[in-house]
Amino acid sequence: MPLLLLTFACSAARQAEIREAGEERLLAAAVDTYWKAARWGDAGTLGAFLTEPADRLAVARVVATPKLRVTDTRVLQVVVGSELVEPRARSKTDRTQRWREGTALVQVEAFALNSDRLEVVAEEQRWVRDARGWHVDTAASPIDADRPW
């Protein structure tokens, strides 16, 4: 009997590990897509990762009149936080319910168009997971007027 309980406990722990690894892969893919869109000036794809219409408009403006041209990006690390809402308690329709949060560290290489300056910076960006998937938490990572992120 104890062996049977141990088997179920290990199985549940293993399932949690698999779920965590899956969330990390999903976040890494979202971050990579977002930053590739920033590199190519794709306001539509960038906007898909933003929940507020004002943020989508701000990104479209920045992309339309760039001061920096992103020349390369590299996702250095993604960290997925613990679950904020148990999977069974998650609403598939409530878009305000945050399931979990994450952080992405990205190396961005950008060329300043008004000078001959190349910048390489590490950007930390907060992300949120909800019913729609992973998206940028613009409350924690506001969009800069000069940059498309």
Secondary structure in CASP SS format (residue, H / E / C, confidence):
PFRMAT SS
TARGET T0000
AUTHOR 0000-0000-0000
METHOD secondary structure of the structure
MODEL  1
M C 1.00
P H 1.00
L H 1.00
L H 1.00
L H 1.00
L H 1.00
T H 1.00
F H 1.00
A H 1.00
C H 1.00
S H 1.00
A H 1.00
A H 1.00
R H 1.00
Q H 1.00
A H 1.00
E H 1.00
I H 1.00
R H 1.00
E H 1.00
A H 1.00
G H 1.00
E H 1.00
E H 1.00
R H 1.00
L H 1.00
L H 1.00
A H 1.00
A H 1.00
A H 1.00
V H 1.00
D H 1.00
T H 1.00
Y H 1.00
W H 1.00
K H 1.00
A H 1.00
A H 1.00
R H 1.00
W H 1.00
G C 1.00
D C 1.00
A H 1.00
G H 1.00
T H 1.00
L H 1.00
G H 1.00
A H 1.00
F C 1.00
L C 1.00
T C 1.00
E C 1.00
P H 1.00
A H 1.00
D H 1.00
R H 1.00
L H 1.00
A H 1.00
V H 1.00
A H 1.00
R H 1.00
V H 1.00
V H 1.00
A H 1.00
T C 1.00
P C 1.00
K C 1.00
L E 1.00
R E 1.00
V E 1.00
T E 1.00
D E 1.00
T E 1.00
R E 1.00
V E 1.00
L E 1.00
Q E 1.00
V E 1.00
V E 1.00
V E 1.00
G C 1.00
S C 1.00
E C 1.00
L C 1.00
V C 1.00
E C 1.00
P H 1.00
R H 1.00
A H 1.00
R C 1.00
S C 1.00
K C 1.00
T C 1.00
D C 1.00
R C 1.00
T C 1.00
Q C 1.00
R C 1.00
W C 1.00
R E 1.00
E E 1.00
G E 1.00
T E 1.00
A E 1.00
L E 1.00
V E 1.00
Q E 1.00
V E 1.00
E E 1.00
A E 1.00
F E 1.00
A E 1.00
L C 1.00
N C 1.00
S C 1.00
D C 1.00
R E 1.00
L E 1.00
E E 1.00
V E 1.00
V E 1.00
A E 1.00
E E 1.00
E E 1.00
Q E 1.00
R E 1.00
W E 1.00
V E 1.00
R E 1.00
D E 1.00
A C 1.00
R C 1.00
G E 1.00
W E 1.00
H E 1.00
V E 1.00
D C 1.00
T C 1.00
A C 1.00
A C 1.00
S C 1.00
P C 1.00
I C 1.00
D C 1.00
A C 1.00
D C 1.00
R C 1.00
P C 1.00
W C 1.00
END
